[in-house]
Amino acid sequence: MSNVVVLSDSHNRLPQSEKFLTILDEADYIFFLGDGGRDIDFLKGAYPSKLHYVFGNCDFRSGRREELVELDGVKFFLTHGHDYGVKSGYLNLTYAAREKDADCALFGHTHFPVIEKDGALTLINPGSIGYQGNYCYMSVYNGKFAAKLVTLV
């Protein structure tokens, strides 16, 4: 079983509390979905072997804007979401994830946490870790996953 912490939209305000850093320490993987370039740099230095990330529209960097990650038989499509117009709906994101044969599309950009099913595809936005303290915690095992939206307190 793998435990994954999904983060997005820190806008360089990643929490540094002992509680939050312990959550990251104990995770098997960290997925960062963009808009926090300095925080991506910090996570790359602190957790190089377990970080998967994409850049968002506020990162002002060239580089990866999407990534497909397979864990324990589950395919995750990581993107920030702005390239797919997620503020206007999830249709384009859904099509892109299905074209990649993904089981789950992970995106940010809206700062609004959501878990939504569209047939066999699950769409997850962890919300903004930097402004609202929102993230997603997932357990992945044997081709299945369970996801829970969490707010730091």
N, CA and C of each residue as an Amber inpcrd file, in Angstrom:
protein
   459
   0.8490000  -1.1840000   0.0000000   0.0000000   0.0000000   0.0000000
   0.8930000   1.2450000   0.0000000   0.4700000   2.2360000  -0.7660000
   1.1750000   3.5230000  -0.8250000   0.2580000   4.6230000  -0.3300000
   0.8180000   5.5330000   0.4660000   0.0840000   6.7070000   0.9310000
   0.6230000   7.9250000   0.2040000  -0.3040000   8.7470000  -0.2910000
   0.0500000   9.8930000  -1.1280000  -0.5840000  11.1530000  -0.5520000
   0.2140000  12.2140000  -0.4640000  -0.3050000  13.5330000  -0.1140000
  -0.3370000  14.3480000  -1.4030000  -1.5090000  14.8970000  -1.7270000
  -1.6900000  15.6880000  -2.9460000  -1.8640000  17.1540000  -2.5470000
  -0.9930000  18.0090000  -3.1030000  -0.9750000  19.4330000  -2.7800000
  -1.1090000  20.2570000  -4.0460000  -1.6610000  21.4550000  -3.8850000
  -1.7070000  22.3840000  -5.0020000  -1.8210000  23.8030000  -4.4770000
  -1.4540000  24.7340000  -5.3160000  -1.7270000  26.1510000  -5.0880000
  -1.2560000  26.6460000  -3.7220000   0.0080000  26.4020000  -3.4310000
   0.5840000  26.9470000  -2.2000000   0.9140000  28.4280000  -2.3800000
   1.1900000  28.8170000  -3.6000000   1.6010000  30.1950000  -3.9120000
   2.7310000  30.6200000  -2.9790000   3.6700000  29.6830000  -2.8090000
   4.8710000  29.8860000  -1.9940000   4.5520000  30.1840000  -0.5330000
   3.4640000  29.5820000  -0.0510000   3.0590000  29.6990000   1.3430000
   2.8610000  28.3030000   1.9450000   3.7300000  27.3710000   1.5780000
   3.6200000  26.0090000   2.0880000   3.7610000  26.0150000   3.6040000
   2.8230000  25.3860000   4.3120000   2.9310000  25.3620000   5.7820000
   4.2420000  24.7020000   6.2210000   4.8300000  25.2330000   7.2640000
   6.0770000  24.6980000   7.8030000   5.8950000  24.1690000   9.2250000
   4.6460000  23.9450000   9.6230000   4.4060000  23.4390000  10.9730000
   4.9470000  22.0230000  11.1130000   5.2960000  21.6590000  12.3140000
   5.8010000  20.3120000  12.5780000   4.7630000  19.2660000  12.1800000
   3.5020000  19.5470000  12.4670000   2.4260000  18.6120000  12.1200000
   2.3890000  18.3570000  10.6100000   2.4380000  19.4240000   9.8170000
   2.3610000  19.2610000   8.3720000   3.6020000  18.5740000   7.8200000
   4.7690000  18.9630000   8.2960000   6.0020000  18.3330000   7.8130000
   6.0530000  16.8540000   8.1860000   5.4680000  16.4760000   9.3160000
   5.3810000  15.0590000   9.6820000   4.4900000  14.3030000   8.6990000
   3.4120000  14.9270000   8.2730000   2.5290000  14.3110000   7.2710000
   3.3120000  14.0450000   5.9900000   4.1000000  15.0230000   5.5540000
   4.9100000  14.8430000   4.3490000   5.9960000  13.7860000   4.5680000
   6.6270000  13.8020000   5.7310000   7.6630000  12.8110000   6.0380000
   7.1270000  11.3930000   5.9550000   5.9230000  11.1840000   6.4540000
   5.3570000   9.8350000   6.5470000   4.7140000   9.3550000   5.2510000
   4.4610000  10.2560000   4.3150000   3.8620000   9.8630000   3.0320000
   4.8700000   9.0870000   2.1930000   4.3650000   8.1560000   1.3950000
   5.2190000   7.4410000   0.4480000   5.4980000   8.2920000  -0.7840000
   4.5070000   9.1160000  -1.1660000   4.6270000   9.9810000  -2.3360000
   3.9780000  11.3170000  -2.0420000   4.4750000  12.3570000  -2.7100000
   3.8830000  13.6880000  -2.6690000   3.6400000  14.1000000  -4.1100000
   2.4030000  14.4760000  -4.4190000   2.0510000  15.0100000  -5.7300000
   1.7670000  16.5000000  -5.5350000   2.5110000  17.3590000  -6.2500000
   2.2880000  18.7990000  -6.1730000   1.7940000  19.2630000  -7.5380000
   0.6440000  19.9360000  -7.5580000  -0.0550000  20.2400000  -8.8000000
   0.1070000  21.6890000  -9.2650000   1.1600000  22.3420000  -8.8370000
   1.4890000  23.6410000  -9.3950000   1.0630000  24.8460000  -8.5880000
   1.5830000  25.9880000  -9.0160000   1.4200000  27.2960000  -8.3980000
   2.0690000  27.3370000  -7.0160000   3.3830000  27.2550000  -7.0640000
   4.2130000  27.3420000  -5.8660000   5.6350000  26.9400000  -6.2010000
   6.2620000  27.6370000  -7.1360000   7.5790000  27.2520000  -7.6360000
   8.6410000  27.1180000  -6.5620000   8.6960000  28.0680000  -5.6180000
   9.6900000  27.9600000  -4.5410000   9.3800000  26.7710000  -3.6460000
   8.1030000  26.4790000  -3.4570000   7.7350000  25.3100000  -2.6410000
   8.0820000  24.0120000  -3.3640000   7.9540000  23.9980000  -4.6790000
   8.3880000  22.8330000  -5.4560000   9.8920000  22.6360000  -5.2600000
  10.6500000  23.7240000  -5.2970000  12.1000000  23.6230000  -5.0760000
  12.3980000  23.0460000  -3.6900000  11.6880000  23.5210000  -2.6790000
  11.8730000  22.9990000  -1.3140000  11.5580000  21.5070000  -1.2650000
  10.4220000  21.1160000  -1.8480000  10.0180000  19.7060000  -1.8190000
  10.9910000  18.8300000  -2.5980000  11.5120000  19.3380000  -3.7230000
  12.5100000  18.5750000  -4.4870000  13.7540000  18.3260000  -3.6440000
  14.1630000  19.3030000  -2.8550000  15.3300000  19.1410000  -1.9990000
  15.0730000  18.2340000  -0.8110000  13.8880000  18.3640000  -0.2170000
  13.5770000  17.6050000   0.9980000  13.1060000  16.1820000   0.7130000
  12.4090000  15.9780000  -0.4110000  11.7980000  14.6800000  -0.7020000
  12.0440000  14.2760000  -2.1620000  13.2960000  14.2140000  -2.5880000
  13.5640000  14.0070000  -4.0200000  13.0500000  12.6850000  -4.5740000
  12.9980000  11.6600000  -3.7780000  12.6060000  10.3470000  -4.3120000
  11.0970000  10.1160000  -4.2970000  10.3440000  10.9710000  -3.6210000
   8.9020000  10.7220000  -3.5620000   8.0440000  11.8490000  -4.1290000
   8.6770000  12.8620000  -4.7010000   7.9250000  13.9880000  -5.2460000
   7.6630000  13.8250000  -6.7360000   6.3980000  14.0210000  -7.1230000
   5.9880000  14.1810000  -8.5230000   5.3000000  15.5390000  -8.5820000
   5.6170000  16.3520000  -9.5980000   5.0610000  17.7020000  -9.6310000
   4.8630000  18.1740000 -11.0660000   3.9970000  19.1750000 -11.1830000
   3.7920000  19.8950000 -12.4370000   3.7610000  21.3800000 -12.0960000
   4.0530000  22.2030000 -13.0870000   4.0090000  23.6480000 -12.8960000
   2.6300000  24.1870000 -13.2750000   2.2370000  25.2680000 -12.6140000
   0.9670000  25.9180000 -12.8950000   1.1590000  27.2500000 -13.5920000
   0.0750000  27.9540000 -13.7970000   0.1020000  29.2130000 -14.5280000
   0.8110000  30.3340000 -13.7680000   0.9550000  30.2270000 -12.4690000
   1.6360000  31.2650000 -11.6830000   3.0760000  30.9000000 -11.3410000
   3.5900000  29.8220000 -11.9130000   4.9660000  29.4220000 -11.6260000
   5.9780000  30.1180000 -12.5330000   5.5430000  30.6200000 -13.6680000
   6.3890000  31.3720000 -14.5890000   7.6990000  30.6420000 -14.8830000
   7.5660000  29.3350000 -15.1010000   8.7080000  28.4880000 -15.4460000
   8.3100000  27.6040000 -16.6120000   9.2850000  27.2830000 -17.4120000
   9.0140000  26.2730000 -18.4270000   9.3010000  24.9210000 -17.7910000
   8.6640000  23.9250000 -18.3000000   8.8560000  22.5910000 -17.7410000
   7.5660000  21.8100000 -17.7710000   7.5520000  20.7710000 -17.0020000
   6.4210000  19.8420000 -17.0680000   5.1160000  20.4860000 -16.6140000
   4.1210000  20.3240000 -17.4720000   2.7840000  20.8420000 -17.1720000
   1.7950000  19.7160000 -16.9120000   2.2370000  18.4940000 -17.1820000
   1.4140000  17.3300000 -16.8380000   2.3210000  16.1140000 -16.7160000
   1.8470000  15.1500000 -15.9620000   2.5940000  13.9250000 -15.7540000
   1.6110000  12.7920000 -15.5090000   1.9620000  11.6130000 -15.9950000
   1.1810000  10.4070000 -15.7450000   2.0020000   9.5360000 -14.8030000
   1.4250000   9.2050000 -13.6570000   2.1200000   8.4150000 -12.6400000
   1.2910000   7.1690000 -12.3580000   1.9390000   6.0110000 -12.4000000
   1.2390000   4.7680000 -12.0630000   1.7680000   4.2420000 -10.7390000
   0.8560000   4.0150000  -9.8000000   1.1720000   3.4580000  -8.4920000
   0.2620000   2.2750000  -8.2120000   0.8300000   1.1640000  -7.8600000
   0.0530000  -0.0060000  -7.4420000  -1.1290000  -0.3020000  -8.3710000
  -0.9140000  -0.1480000  -9.6750000  -1.9500000  -0.4690000 -10.6470000
  -2.9630000   0.6290000 -10.9130000  -2.7530000   1.8310000 -10.3800000
  -3.6530000   2.9710000 -10.5990000  -2.8910000   4.0440000 -11.3670000
  -3.5030000   4.5590000 -12.4440000  -2.8830000   5.6200000 -13.2420000
  -3.4580000   6.9760000 -12.8320000  -2.5480000   7.8640000 -12.4200000
  -2.9080000   9.2170000 -12.0160000  -2.4050000  10.2060000 -13.0660000
  -3.2940000  11.0800000 -13.5120000  -2.9490000  12.1530000 -14.4370000
  -2.8290000  13.4350000 -13.6260000  -1.6170000  13.9960000 -13.5530000
  -1.3580000  15.2110000 -12.7980000  -1.2810000  16.3930000 -13.7480000
  -2.0130000  17.4520000 -13.4230000  -1.9780000  18.6940000 -14.1860000
  -2.4170000  19.8210000 -13.2630000  -2.0580000  21.0370000 -13.5980000
  -2.5460000  22.1540000 -12.7970000  -4.0130000  22.4370000 -13.1250000
  -4.3730000  22.2790000 -14.3750000  -5.7710000  22.4380000 -14.7730000
  -6.0600000  23.6440000 -15.6290000  -5.2120000  24.6500000 -15.5800000
  -5.4940000  25.8630000 -16.3560000  -5.4930000  25.5940000 -17.8580000
  -4.6730000  24.6460000 -18.3160000  -4.6460000  24.3080000 -19.7460000
  -5.9430000  23.6490000 -20.2080000  -6.7390000  23.1830000 -19.2700000
  -7.9890000  22.4910000 -19.5970000  -9.2230000  23.2930000 -19.1940000
  -9.0380000  24.5350000 -18.8010000 -10.1700000  25.4120000 -18.5020000
 -11.0370000  24.9460000 -17.3510000 -10.4080000  24.4130000 -16.2790000
 -11.1990000  23.8140000 -15.1990000 -12.0590000  24.8160000 -14.4320000
 -11.7880000  26.0970000 -14.5590000 -12.6570000  27.0810000 -13.9060000
 -14.0120000  27.1690000 -14.5990000 -14.0840000  26.6630000 -15.8280000
 -15.3460000  26.6710000 -16.5770000 -16.0090000  25.3010000 -16.6400000
 -15.3770000  24.2940000 -16.0750000 -15.9330000  22.9350000 -16.1100000
 -14.8190000  21.9170000 -16.3090000 -15.1720000  20.6620000 -16.2000000
 -14.1820000  19.5870000 -16.2060000 -14.1780000  18.7480000 -17.4770000
 -14.9530000  19.1360000 -18.4840000 -15.0900000  18.3230000 -19.6790000
 -13.7540000  18.1090000 -20.3950000 -12.9980000  19.1740000 -20.6420000
 -11.7200000  19.0370000 -21.3380000 -10.7280000  18.1990000 -20.5410000
 -10.7150000  18.3930000 -19.2350000  -9.8460000  17.5940000 -18.3670000
 -10.2480000  16.1230000 -18.4090000 -11.5270000  15.8740000 -18.3800000
 -12.0360000  14.4980000 -18.4340000 -11.6160000  13.8160000 -19.7330000
 -11.7730000  14.5050000 -20.8520000 -11.3490000  13.9410000 -22.1430000
  -9.8500000  13.6390000 -22.1530000  -9.0400000  14.5810000 -21.6620000
  -7.5820000  14.3860000 -21.6530000  -7.1970000  13.2060000 -20.7760000
  -7.8030000  13.0880000 -19.6170000  -7.4870000  11.9820000 -18.7050000
  -7.8900000  10.6410000 -19.3110000  -9.0390000  10.6160000 -19.9700000
  -9.4830000   9.3640000 -20.6080000  -8.5770000   8.9850000 -21.7750000
  -8.1110000   9.9690000 -22.5390000  -7.1800000   9.6880000 -23.6340000
  -5.8940000   9.0580000 -23.1180000  -5.5200000   9.3990000 -21.8900000
  -4.3080000   8.8590000 -21.2880000  -4.5920000   7.5740000 -20.5060000
  -5.8380000   7.1100000 -20.5630000  -6.2630000   5.8960000 -19.8580000
  -6.0390000   6.0110000 -18.3530000  -6.2230000   7.2240000 -17.8130000
  -6.0310000   7.4640000 -16.3880000  -7.2510000   7.0030000 -15.5930000
  -6.9960000   6.5990000 -14.3870000  -8.0660000   6.2470000 -13.4460000
  -8.4990000   7.4630000 -12.6320000  -7.5630000   8.4050000 -12.4680000
  -7.8100000   9.5760000 -11.6300000  -7.0980000  10.7800000 -12.2240000
  -7.8180000  11.8920000 -12.3500000  -7.2350000  13.1590000 -12.7890000
  -7.0910000  14.0570000 -11.5640000  -5.8670000  14.4880000 -11.3040000
  -5.5710000  15.3690000 -10.1810000  -5.2390000  16.7450000 -10.7350000
  -5.9090000  17.7790000 -10.2160000  -5.7250000  19.1280000 -10.7440000
  -5.9100000  20.1530000  -9.6330000  -5.4680000  21.3620000  -9.8930000
  -5.6200000  22.4720000  -8.9560000  -6.2810000  23.6400000  -9.6480000
  -5.6870000  24.8180000  -9.5130000  -6.0450000  26.0490000 -10.2010000
  -7.2530000  26.7710000  -9.6040000  -8.3070000  26.0730000  -9.2280000
  -9.5210000  26.7420000  -8.7640000  -9.4830000  27.0780000  -7.2760000
  -8.5970000  26.4590000  -6.5290000  -8.4840000  26.5820000  -5.0670000
  -9.7030000  25.9770000  -4.3730000 -10.5200000  25.2680000  -5.0890000
 -11.7510000  24.6910000  -4.5340000 -11.6130000  23.1700000  -4.4580000
 -11.6080000  22.5910000  -3.2560000 -11.4440000  21.1400000  -3.1430000
 -12.6750000  20.3840000  -3.6470000 -12.4180000  19.3020000  -4.3720000
 -13.5170000  18.5090000  -4.9150000 -13.0430000  17.0850000  -5.1870000
 -13.9210000  16.1450000  -4.9500000 -13.7650000  14.7710000  -5.4250000
 -15.0480000  14.4640000  -6.1710000 -14.9110000  14.1420000  -7.4440000
 -16.0830000  13.9210000  -8.2880000 -15.8450000  12.7090000  -9.1820000
 -16.8370000  11.8680000  -9.3020000 -16.7540000  10.7100000 -10.1900000
 -17.4000000  11.0520000 -11.5220000 -16.7740000  10.5830000 -12.5960000
 -17.3410000  10.6870000 -13.9370000 -17.1590000   9.3190000 -14.5710000
 -18.1190000   8.4510000 -14.3580000 -17.9810000   7.0610000 -14.7860000
 -16.8840000   6.4030000 -13.9790000 -15.9330000   5.7760000 -14.6630000
 -14.8200000   5.1000000 -13.9810000 -13.7070000   6.0730000 -13.5900000
 -13.7740000   7.3140000 -14.0710000 -12.7390000   8.3090000 -13.7940000
 -13.0950000   9.1150000 -12.5400000 -12.1040000   9.3250000 -11.6940000
 -12.2820000  10.1850000 -10.5240000 -11.4880000  11.4670000 -10.7450000
 -12.1310000  12.6020000 -10.5090000 -11.5020000  13.9180000 -10.6020000
 -11.2830000  14.4370000  -9.1810000 -10.0560000  14.8600000  -8.8920000
  -9.7570000  15.3570000  -7.5470000  -8.9840000  16.6600000  -7.6350000
  -9.4940000  17.6600000  -6.9300000  -8.7800000  18.9070000  -6.7090000
  -8.5870000  19.0160000  -5.2030000  -7.3320000  19.0600000  -4.7240000
  -7.1180000  19.1180000  -3.2790000  -7.4160000  20.4780000  -2.6670000
  -7.6550000  21.5020000  -3.4930000  -7.8360000  22.8570000  -2.9950000
  -6.4920000  23.5330000  -2.8290000  -6.4700000  24.6250000  -2.1210000
  -5.2480000  25.4170000  -1.9420000  -4.6220000  25.1490000  -0.5830000
  -3.4170000  24.5790000  -0.5870000  -2.6990000  24.3700000   0.6710000
  -2.1930000  25.7020000   1.2300000  -1.9160000  26.6550000   0.3690000
  -1.3480000  27.9280000   0.8090000  -2.3470000  28.8920000   1.4020000
  -3.5770000  28.8880000   0.9350000  -4.5630000  29.8590000   1.3970000
  -5.5940000  29.2630000   2.3530000  -6.1220000  28.0900000   2.0520000
  -7.1250000  27.4900000   2.9180000  -6.5890000  26.3200000   3.7420000
  -5.3510000  25.8970000   3.4810000  -4.7940000  24.7540000   4.2140000
  -5.3810000  23.4290000   3.7780000  -5.8600000  23.3540000   2.5330000
  -6.4950000  22.1320000   2.0250000  -5.4980000  21.2500000   1.2890000
  -5.6480000  19.9470000   1.4540000  -4.8830000  18.9620000   0.7020000
  -5.6940000  17.6810000   0.6140000  -5.1810000  16.7180000  -0.1210000
  -5.8500000  15.4240000  -0.2690000  -4.8900000  14.3400000   0.2180000
  -5.4330000  13.3860000   0.9390000  -4.6570000  12.2340000   1.4080000
  -5.2450000  10.9950000   0.7420000  -4.3810000  10.2060000   0.1090000
  -4.8450000   9.0140000  -0.6040000  -4.0770000   7.7820000  -0.1490000
  -4.7860000   6.6640000  -0.1640000  -4.1600000   5.3520000  -0.0070000
  -4.4150000   4.5780000  -1.2910000  -3.3550000   3.9600000  -1.8120000
  -3.4340000   3.2430000  -3.0820000  -2.9710000   1.8160000  -2.8350000
  -3.7910000   0.8760000  -3.2990000  -3.4390000  -0.5240000  -3.0770000
  -4.1180000  -1.4160000  -4.1080000  -3.3280000  -2.2320000  -4.7710000
  -3.8550000  -3.3030000  -5.6190000  -4.8980000  -2.8140000  -6.6300000
  -4.5800000  -1.7470000  -7.3500000  -5.4570000  -1.2540000  -8.4040000
  -6.6160000  -0.3980000  -7.9390000  -6.6550000  -0.0530000  -6.6590000
  -7.7390000   0.7840000  -6.1270000  -7.1380000   1.8980000  -5.2830000
  -7.9370000   2.9120000  -5.0480000  -7.4750000   4.0040000  -4.1870000
  -8.6530000   4.6030000  -3.4330000  -8.3410000   5.1630000  -2.2880000
  -9.3070000   5.9050000  -1.4850000  -8.7220000   7.2760000  -1.2440000
  -9.5470000   8.2970000  -1.4000000  -9.0860000   9.6770000  -1.2620000
  -9.9570000  10.4180000  -0.2540000  -9.2920000  11.2920000   0.4940000
  -9.9950000  12.0830000   1.5140000  -9.4720000  13.5120000   1.4680000
 -10.3710000  14.4710000   1.4230000  -9.9830000  15.8820000   1.4730000
  -9.7730000  16.2730000   2.9380000  -8.6960000  17.0200000   3.1960000
  -8.3170000  17.3680000   4.5610000  -8.0340000  18.8720000   4.6180000
  -8.3640000  19.4720000   5.7540000  -8.0010000  20.8680000   6.0230000
  -7.1240000  20.9100000   7.2620000  -5.9640000  21.5270000   7.1390000
  -5.0690000  21.6820000   8.2930000  -5.7430000  22.5600000   9.3350000
  -5.5890000  22.1730000  10.5710000  -6.1310000  23.0060000  11.6620000
  -5.0380000  23.3170000  12.6500000
